[in-house]
Amino acid sequence: MTLEQLEAEVLALPKDSQVILLARLLERLGQESGIDQEIAASWAEEAQKRDEDMNTNQITDIPAEELFQRVRASLQISRGFKPPKFY
């Protein structure tokens, strides 16, 4: 199985399963690379909370391109320069 095939299978999972898998991977990576377990657990908890909030329509997502446009506009206003485009 290639990495691309694995990614496709993971992305086909329900969101709650993806969150659980992410939490497990973060836990495993933290054990091997010295990531602070408390911080990793906090991020996994936050990811699960955000996923639940999106599933119950308490929050809505923003498309990545719109988010990047907002960030670029904010930087232009606050710092007076235009950041380079990377695409």
N, C-alpha and C positions, 0 to 999 in steps of 0.2 A: 504494500500500500504506500502510495506517495503522500507527501505532506499535503498536496493539493486535494487528494481524495479524502484524507482525514479531515481537512478543514471543511470540505463540502458536507461530510457526514455530521460533523459537529454543528455546523450552521443549520442543518436540517432538523436538529433536535428542538424540542420545545424550549422556550426561553428559560423556564425554571431549571431545566436540566443543564442548560448551558451555564447558568449561574453556579449550580452545584459543582459542575466540572471545573469551572474557573477557580472556585474556592479550593477544591482539592489540589489543583495544579499549583496554585499559589502556596498552599501549605507545603507541598512537596518541594517546590523550589526554595522556599524559605528554609527548610531543613538542610538543604544541600549548599545554599549559597550565603547563608548568614543573614537573610532577610529577617527583620524583626517580626516575630510571629504575631505580636499584638497589633502591629500596624497592618500586616497582611490580613488578619482576621477582621480588623475594622473596615478595610477596603472591601473585603468580600461581603460583609454585612451591609455596607452602604450600597454596593452594586445590587444586592438582592432587594433592598428597600426601594431603590430607584426602579427596578424592574417591576416590582409589585405596584408602585405608584403609577407607572405607565400602563400596566394592565388594567388598572381600575380607573383610568382616565383622570387621575388626580394631577398629573403633569403630562405635558406633551413634548415630543422630541422636536428638534430643529434639524433640518437637513444640513449636512456638513458644509456644503457650499455656502448656504446662508450664514452659518456660524462664522466661517472664515471671512465672508464679506463684512460682517459686523465687527469682527476683530480688526480687520484692516482699516475700516472707517474710524474706529475708536483710536487706533494708533495714529492715523493721519491727523485727527483733531487734537489729541492730547500731546503729541510730540512734534507735530509739524513736519513729518516726513512720510514718504510713501514706501512701504515695505515691498521687497521684490516678490514677484509671482513665481511660484515653484512648479507651475504646471503649464 
